[in-house]
Amino acid sequence: MLMHPCGNVCKRRARFFGHVPAKAGQLFFLSVLLVAGCVQAQDAPKAFVLDDFEGPIISDPKGTIDAGAGNGSSVAVSADKENKKSGEQSLKIDYDAVSGGYIWVARGFNLDVKGADRWTKKPQDIPWSSYGALSFYLYGTASGMRMAFDIKDAGGEMFRFMVTDDTKGWKQVVCPFDQFFPRGDWQPPTADVNGALDFPVMSFQFEPIAIAKGTIDVDDVSLEPLN
């Protein structure tokens, strides 16, 4: 536990000031504040990369990513080694979202594809209270395509954040937890639907919204600190 600046350090400093000029005492006081500030800065949480999509990208029941589509929509995922934000590759999503159809591209835990649990840390080992948002990098084409970024909470309830492909090239998309809203169109039948985002978050997914067809890359899904 860090000692508060007005604890025993202040008492020792007061005794010390009785033997030195006031100016020197002021300099000592400033140096103590500087050291305290450095300690606090070191302890402040930093952005944490949750999923960088390195390694095999395999979309099948025994693969590494839970992806699929229905009602006429289609999706294909692959590793893009030419266009990436960091590391060796990004996740490439080729999509065709038609009216009435649906798409999902998910990673995390408690998914049908068990091998998709390739986060850099397990949900229960993450200090969620230190973070205020999820973020990811999107390589778009300024197509205007609307995409849902969904997360599934500890009770299996799904929450949504809407994104628009409005930039050519890489763009960081920051999704504050307090701006996610419960999905109203569908919830898993086993979900504890209470309208509250219950931590830990267990998975995330991308879903291009109809009517749209094209390709995007995503990379570095991260947790962003509160401040």
C-alpha positions as CSV (number, residue, x, y, z in Angstrom):
1,M,0.0,0.0,0.0
2,L,1.3,3.5,-0.9
3,M,1.9,5.8,2.1
4,H,-0.2,9.0,1.9
5,P,2.1,12.1,1.4
6,C,0.7,13.6,4.7
7,G,1.7,10.6,6.9
8,N,5.1,9.9,8.5
9,V,6.9,11.4,5.6
10,C,5.5,14.8,6.4
11,K,6.5,14.5,10.1
12,R,10.1,13.7,9.2
13,R,10.1,16.5,6.7
14,A,8.9,19.0,9.3
15,R,11.8,18.0,11.6
16,F,14.2,18.3,8.7
17,F,13.0,21.8,7.8
18,G,14.0,23.1,11.3
19,H,17.7,22.7,10.3
20,V,17.7,24.0,6.7
21,P,16.8,27.2,5.0
22,A,13.1,27.6,3.8
23,K,14.2,27.5,0.2
24,A,15.9,24.2,0.6
25,G,12.8,22.9,2.4
26,Q,10.6,23.9,-0.5
27,L,12.9,22.1,-3.0
28,F,12.8,19.0,-0.8
29,F,9.0,19.2,-0.7
30,L,8.8,19.5,-4.5
31,S,11.1,16.5,-4.9
32,V,8.8,14.4,-2.6
33,L,5.8,15.4,-4.7
34,L,7.6,14.5,-7.9
35,V,8.6,11.1,-6.6
36,A,5.0,10.4,-5.4
37,G,3.7,11.4,-8.8
38,C,6.1,9.1,-10.6
39,V,5.0,6.2,-8.3
40,Q,1.3,6.9,-9.1
41,A,2.0,7.2,-12.8
42,Q,3.8,3.8,-12.8
43,D,0.8,2.2,-11.0
44,A,-1.8,3.7,-13.4
45,P,-3.3,1.0,-15.6
46,K,-2.3,1.0,-19.3
47,A,-4.2,-0.2,-22.3
48,F,-4.1,-4.0,-22.4
49,V,-4.2,-6.0,-25.7
50,L,-6.9,-8.7,-25.2
51,D,-6.7,-10.3,-28.6
52,D,-4.1,-9.6,-31.4
53,F,-5.3,-12.3,-33.8
54,E,-1.9,-13.8,-34.1
55,G,-1.7,-17.5,-34.9
56,P,-3.9,-19.7,-37.0
57,I,-7.3,-18.3,-38.2
58,I,-9.5,-21.3,-38.7
59,S,-13.2,-21.1,-39.1
60,D,-14.7,-24.5,-38.3
61,P,-16.1,-26.3,-35.2
62,K,-12.6,-27.3,-34.2
63,G,-11.0,-24.0,-35.3
64,T,-9.8,-20.8,-33.6
65,I,-12.6,-18.4,-34.5
66,D,-16.4,-18.7,-34.2
67,A,-17.7,-17.3,-37.4
68,G,-20.8,-17.9,-39.5
69,A,-23.9,-16.5,-41.2
70,G,-27.5,-17.3,-42.0
71,N,-30.6,-16.3,-43.9
72,G,-28.7,-15.6,-47.1
73,S,-25.8,-13.6,-45.7
74,S,-22.3,-15.0,-45.9
75,V,-18.9,-14.4,-44.3
76,A,-15.3,-15.7,-44.6
77,V,-12.4,-15.0,-42.3
78,S,-8.6,-15.3,-42.9
79,A,-5.3,-14.0,-41.7
80,D,-4.1,-10.9,-43.5
81,K,-0.3,-10.9,-43.4
82,E,0.0,-7.9,-45.7
83,N,-2.2,-5.4,-44.0
84,K,-1.9,-5.4,-40.2
85,K,-1.8,-2.9,-37.4
86,S,0.8,-4.8,-35.4
87,G,2.4,-8.2,-35.2
88,E,2.4,-10.6,-38.1
89,Q,-1.2,-10.4,-39.2
90,S,-4.7,-9.0,-38.7
91,L,-8.1,-10.6,-39.0
92,K,-9.6,-10.2,-42.5
93,I,-13.4,-10.4,-42.8
94,D,-15.1,-10.8,-46.2
95,Y,-18.8,-10.2,-45.8
96,D,-22.0,-10.1,-47.7
97,A,-24.8,-9.0,-45.5
98,V,-28.3,-9.2,-47.1
99,S,-31.6,-8.0,-45.9
100,G,-33.0,-10.4,-43.3
101,G,-29.6,-12.2,-42.9
102,Y,-27.1,-12.2,-40.1
103,I,-23.4,-12.6,-39.5
104,W,-21.1,-13.2,-36.5
105,V,-17.3,-13.3,-36.1
106,A,-16.5,-14.1,-32.5
107,R,-13.6,-14.7,-30.2
108,G,-13.5,-15.4,-26.5
109,F,-14.9,-17.9,-24.0
110,N,-18.1,-20.0,-23.7
111,L,-18.5,-20.0,-27.5
112,D,-19.6,-23.0,-29.6
113,V,-16.1,-23.1,-31.1
114,K,-14.0,-23.8,-28.0
115,G,-10.7,-23.1,-29.7
116,A,-11.8,-19.5,-30.1
117,D,-10.8,-18.8,-26.4
118,R,-7.4,-17.3,-27.5
119,W,-7.4,-14.1,-25.6
120,T,-4.1,-13.1,-24.0
121,K,-5.6,-13.5,-20.5
122,K,-8.6,-15.3,-19.1
123,P,-11.7,-13.2,-18.3
124,Q,-11.5,-14.0,-14.5
125,D,-7.9,-12.9,-14.4
126,I,-8.6,-9.4,-15.7
127,P,-9.1,-6.4,-13.3
128,W,-12.2,-5.2,-15.1
129,S,-12.8,-2.3,-12.7
130,S,-9.6,-0.7,-13.9
131,Y,-10.9,-0.3,-17.5
132,G,-13.6,1.8,-19.0
133,A,-13.8,0.7,-22.6
134,L,-12.9,-1.9,-25.2
135,S,-11.2,-0.7,-28.4
136,F,-10.1,-2.3,-31.7
137,Y,-8.4,-1.1,-34.9
138,L,-10.5,-1.2,-38.0
139,Y,-9.1,-1.0,-41.5
140,G,-12.0,0.3,-43.6
141,T,-12.7,1.6,-47.1
142,A,-15.1,4.5,-46.0
143,S,-17.9,2.4,-47.5
144,G,-20.5,3.6,-44.9
145,M,-21.1,0.0,-43.8
146,R,-22.6,-0.2,-40.3
147,M,-21.2,-2.9,-38.1
148,A,-22.3,-4.1,-34.6
149,F,-19.6,-4.8,-32.1
150,D,-21.2,-7.1,-29.5
151,I,-20.0,-8.4,-26.2
152,K,-21.4,-11.2,-24.0
153,D,-21.4,-10.6,-20.3
154,A,-20.9,-13.1,-17.4
155,G,-24.6,-14.1,-17.5
156,G,-24.6,-14.7,-21.3
157,E,-26.5,-11.5,-22.1
158,M,-25.4,-9.7,-25.3
159,F,-24.7,-6.0,-25.5
160,R,-24.1,-3.9,-28.6
161,F,-22.0,-0.9,-29.8
162,M,-22.6,0.4,-33.3
163,V,-19.7,1.3,-35.6
164,T,-19.6,2.9,-39.1
165,D,-16.9,2.3,-41.7
166,D,-16.2,6.0,-42.4
167,T,-12.4,6.0,-42.8
168,K,-10.0,4.7,-45.4
169,G,-7.2,2.9,-43.7
170,W,-6.6,2.1,-40.0
171,K,-8.8,3.8,-37.4
172,Q,-9.0,3.0,-33.7
173,V,-12.6,2.5,-32.5
174,V,-13.1,3.1,-28.8
175,C,-16.3,1.5,-27.2
176,P,-17.0,2.8,-23.7
177,F,-18.7,0.2,-21.5
178,D,-21.4,2.6,-20.5
179,Q,-22.4,3.1,-24.2
180,F,-23.1,-0.6,-24.9
181,F,-26.8,-1.4,-24.9
182,P,-28.6,-4.7,-24.6
183,R,-29.4,-6.4,-27.9
184,G,-33.1,-6.2,-28.5
185,D,-33.4,-8.3,-31.6
186,W,-32.0,-11.5,-30.1
187,Q,-30.5,-13.0,-26.9
188,P,-29.1,-16.5,-26.3
189,P,-31.9,-18.7,-24.8
190,T,-29.8,-19.4,-21.7
191,A,-28.8,-15.8,-21.0
192,D,-29.6,-14.1,-17.7
193,V,-31.3,-11.1,-19.4
194,N,-31.3,-8.3,-16.7
195,G,-30.3,-5.3,-18.8
196,A,-27.1,-4.8,-16.8
197,L,-23.6,-5.4,-18.1
198,D,-22.2,-8.0,-15.6
199,F,-18.5,-8.5,-15.6
200,P,-16.4,-10.3,-16.6
201,V,-17.0,-10.0,-20.3
202,M,-16.7,-13.4,-21.8
203,S,-16.5,-12.8,-25.6
204,F,-16.8,-10.2,-28.4
205,Q,-18.0,-10.4,-32.0
206,F,-18.2,-8.4,-35.1
207,E,-21.4,-8.3,-37.2
208,P,-21.6,-6.3,-40.5
209,I,-25.2,-5.1,-40.8
210,A,-27.3,-5.4,-44.1
211,I,-27.3,-4.4,-46.8
212,A,-23.5,-4.3,-47.3
213,K,-20.8,-6.3,-49.1
214,G,-17.0,-5.8,-48.8
215,T,-13.9,-6.5,-46.8
216,I,-12.5,-5.1,-43.6
217,D,-9.5,-5.9,-41.4
218,V,-9.6,-5.8,-37.6
219,D,-6.7,-5.9,-35.2
220,D,-5.7,-5.5,-31.5
221,V,-8.8,-5.7,-29.5
222,S,-7.8,-3.9,-26.2
223,L,-9.0,-2.8,-22.8
224,E,-8.7,0.9,-22.3
225,P,-8.1,2.4,-18.8
226,L,-10.7,4.5,-17.1
227,N,-8.6,7.7,-17.3
